[in-house]
Amino acid sequence: MNKIIPALIILFSLNLSAQNILSGIITDSLNNPIEYANIGIANSYFGTITDTNGYFNFEVSNLNSNDTLRISSIGFKTKDILLKEIPETNQIVIKLSEDVTVLKELKLLTGNLKIHTDGKTKTNTKNSVIFANSKIANLNLGTEIGRRFDLGTKKPSLLTEFKFYIKENDFESNQFKINIYSIKNGKPFQLLNTENIYVSISKEYIGWVNVNLEDYNLIIQEDVIVAVQWIKHTGNGNTLNLPVIFPSLGSTHYYKFGSQNAWEKYGKVSSAMVLTFKQ
């Protein structure tokens, strides 16, 4: 079976003289732990997701002390710290500042709205794209897989449902975040959802995962990229992937291998994802 793995998975040539494991806790200004925050070395696959207690632990190697540790989470300002500035301690404590979001003026949808769908539903494919990588200590928790959806700019769209297909899965359970991005220079830019959208699967589930978006009041007047981020697992599995359709004319596929890595873009490729919206 073919696996799509980006060319960015290359070890850097410079060695990191500091510790090889980074661990600690991420909190808000009141010392409350921040669950499921993204933390990792910027533009590399080294990284992870915090647990429900804000704790993180991941391995780093072959990096430069001038590389940047980046932490981000919805509702908080992204924080960058140079590796050489991290104290040599068993428990790093990182505080994030709250980010005050100015909400856009709410668009009202009136009249007889029609239901539209965009995406691909083919699941019986030879190719797949991976979340879990058994060669990495934390299996690379935080990886995102996404797809572009063309909603158009003439009318506002109310997002009602998103679904994606799990092709292979041997974990006891998994949890995901659904991230909806604006697009700049053809790649994901800013998050459009102002609160976390979670979905869980259990018992080595394989099949369609349906996410109801109606409660989030997502009214958008632009094309978007919707991505699925792997944030938690239980059990001793090592396989979790989605089917990939190639060639898929008119489709654009996105892959971020690691919680703070750069996005990779693939034309004429699509994972099995469908977005439903009203216009």
Rosetta blueprint (number, residue, H / E / L):
1 M L
2 N E
3 K E
4 I E
5 I L
6 P L
7 A L
8 L L
9 I L
10 I L
11 L L
12 F L
13 S L
14 L L
15 N L
16 L L
17 S L
18 A L
19 Q L
20 N L
21 I E
22 L E
23 S E
24 G E
25 I E
26 I E
27 T E
28 D L
29 S L
30 L L
31 N L
32 N L
33 P E
34 I L
35 E L
36 Y L
37 A L
38 N E
39 I E
40 G E
41 I E
42 A L
43 N L
44 S L
45 Y L
46 F L
47 G E
48 T E
49 I E
50 T L
51 D L
52 T L
53 N L
54 G L
55 Y E
56 F E
57 N E
58 F E
59 E E
60 V L
61 S L
62 N L
63 L L
64 N L
65 S L
66 N L
67 D L
68 T E
69 L E
70 R E
71 I E
72 S E
73 S L
74 I L
75 G L
76 F E
77 K L
78 T L
79 K E
80 D E
81 I E
82 L E
83 L H
84 K H
85 E H
86 I L
87 P L
88 E L
89 T L
90 N L
91 Q L
92 I E
93 V E
94 I E
95 K E
96 L L
97 S L
98 E E
99 D L
100 V L
101 T L
102 V L
103 L L
104 K L
105 E L
106 L L
107 K L
108 L L
109 L L
110 T L
111 G L
112 N L
113 L L
114 K L
115 I E
116 H E
117 T E
118 D E
119 G E
120 K L
121 T L
122 K L
123 T L
124 N L
125 T L
126 K L
127 N E
128 S E
129 V E
130 I E
131 F L
132 A L
133 N L
134 S L
135 K L
136 I L
137 A L
138 N L
139 L L
140 N L
141 L L
142 G L
143 T L
144 E E
145 I E
146 G E
147 R E
148 R E
149 F E
150 D L
151 L L
152 G L
153 T L
154 K L
155 K L
156 P L
157 S E
158 L E
159 L E
160 T E
161 E E
162 F E
163 K E
164 F E
165 Y E
166 I E
167 K L
168 E E
169 N E
170 D L
171 F L
172 E L
173 S E
174 N E
175 Q E
176 F E
177 K E
178 I E
179 N E
180 I E
181 Y E
182 S E
183 I E
184 K E
185 N L
186 G L
187 K E
188 P E
189 F E
190 Q E
191 L E
192 L L
193 N L
194 T L
195 E L
196 N L
197 I L
198 Y E
199 V E
200 S E
201 I E
202 S E
203 K L
204 E L
205 Y L
206 I L
207 G E
208 W E
209 V E
210 N E
211 V E
212 N E
213 L L
214 E H
215 D H
216 Y H
217 N L
218 L L
219 I E
220 I E
221 Q L
222 E L
223 D L
224 V E
225 I E
226 V E
227 A E
228 V E
229 Q E
230 W E
231 I E
232 K E
233 H E
234 T E
235 G L
236 N L
237 G L
238 N L
239 T L
240 L E
241 N E
242 L E
243 P E
244 V E
245 I E
246 F L
247 P L
248 S L
249 L L
250 G L
251 S L
252 T E
253 H E
254 Y E
255 Y E
256 K E
257 F L
258 G L
259 S L
260 Q L
261 N L
262 A L
263 W L
264 E E
265 K E
266 Y E
267 G E
268 K L
269 V L
270 S E
271 S E
272 A L
273 M E
274 V E
275 L E
276 T E
277 F E
278 K E
279 Q L
